[in-house]
């Protein structure tokens, strides 16, 4: 039999993140039809399956056993279809499943998603922050130093930031967000789709005042992206270019580097560099009219 020939399909099935009413008809049909259900937590899976009267064999696959279970699941796919579910939401998103999905694809198995609820998207669309583009950070690092390093890495990111956080680390995470990113707009969503759902919106400082201790329920944070920087004034651009030239940069390199940080067009900055490189024109340059203010 050739690779992929006659093999079953691996279905990546989204399950409710709290409200069982969010289970889709297609997900139920899939779980009832497959030969095996691979679950992050078989005990939690059994609660879900019993609720919908689904009786299928289950196999656990979690962070610490995923590598060892992949071959077993591939053998099961040789004989029939398999469904992959996580504890809640879409498998593979900050949950086990990535290694299995990659191995299945490399093995020639068809991988089909059965979309379902996702806390990151639910929080994003209800946050009131821009949704046209966003960056998903997964769970914020547990260690403060690692968490702050990640926040510094995305501190200039203009797109909306979405992250998961454990309830017992929420207060520390909010403190780091304000310290590294500033007092930006934020939405703190917890217990999404559940009875005690809460979506708090405001500034990070306000969130810190609201969530002072350990919070109940899983938390999704949606943070505004970095604000659009204000373009530099012409004297500031001229001073930066002059310093770069004194440091030995070429006119082209000076124009490129200053344009990146100043908000000016590279050709505008190059024009300033060209005039500054001509000593005879240095005095007249200071009295010249300002350049056009077209921006990148």
Secondary structure, DSSP 8 states (H G I E B T S, - for coil): --TTTT--EEEEE-B-SS-GGG--HHHHHHHHH-SEEEES-HHHHHHHHHHTT----EEE--TTTHHHHHHHHHHHHHHS-EEEE-SSBSTTSSSS-HHHHHHHHHTT-EEEEE----HHHHHHHHHSS--SSEEEEEE--SSHHHHHHHHHHTTT--SEEEEEE-GGGHHHHHHHHHHHH-S-EEEEEESTTSTT-EEEEEEHHHHHHH--S--SS-EEEEE----------HHHHHHHHHHHHHTT--HHHHHHHHHHHH-B-HHHHHHHHHHHT-GGGHHHHHTS------B-
